[in-house]
Amino acid sequence: MTIEIQILEDKILEIFRSVTQVPSLTAEDDFFNSGGDSLLAVEAGFQISQVIDQEVDSMVIFVFTTASTCAVAVSEQYLTA
């Protein structure tokens, strides 16, 4: 599956905003500093998996904590052939 990095970032940002319930969250805001916790990270990981139609390890959110860095990591780890 191919998906443009900006589209993926936008979708991950939408997920982060939804699970943290912070509509003003930006692509550079830290997930955990914006109200995210481990349970919400698992939920976000599940939702990202649905977007790319592949199982994503939610640990990616613990390491890449912004929507911007997470999108790059997901693209490189799961979508690169």
N, C-alpha and C positions, 0 to 999 in steps of 0.2 A: 504494500500500500504506500502510495506517495501522498504527501500532504505538505504544502508550503509551510515553512517555519513560522511565518507571521500568522497564518490561519491557526496553526497548532498553538502558538502563544496565546492568541485571542481566546481559543477554546479552554485552555488551561486557566487563563485569567478568569474566565466566566465561572469555571468550576471552583477556583479558589474563593471568588467573591460569594458564591452560593453557599459553600460549606462553612465559611467563616461568618457569613451574614454581614459582610462589610462591602457595600456596593461601591465605595470610593477607592477600594484597593487598586493599585496600579501594578503594571508588569514588573516594576522594580522593587515593590514592597515585599518584605520578608513574610512568608506565610505564618510563621510562628510568632513573630512580633506583632502580627495583625489579628491575633485571636485564635490562630490554628493550634491544634494540639495533636497528640499521636492518633487519637481516634478519628479526628477529622482528616488527618493525612491518609489514613487507610481508606476512608470514604473517597477522598479526592483521587487516590490511586486507582480505586475501582472505577470511578467515572472516567478517568483518563483512558483506562483499559477499554472502556466501551467506545470512546471516541476513535481510538486507533485500531480497534478490533483485535487486540493482542493483550495478553496479561502483562501488566506493568507492576513491578515490585514497588510498593509504596515507599520503600527506603529511598527511592530517587528524590522524593520530596524532602527527606531529612538532610540530604546532601546538597541538593539544588533547590534552595528555599524560595526563590522568586519564580514567578510565572515565566519570565524571560529565560533564566538559566535552566529551569526545568524543561522548557520546550526544546532547547538545544540538546539537553541530555537525552530526553525521550527520543528525539529524532535520530541522534547518533547511535543510541543503544538498541532501539527497537525498529527503526524504519530504514536504516541504511542496509542496502543489500550486500 
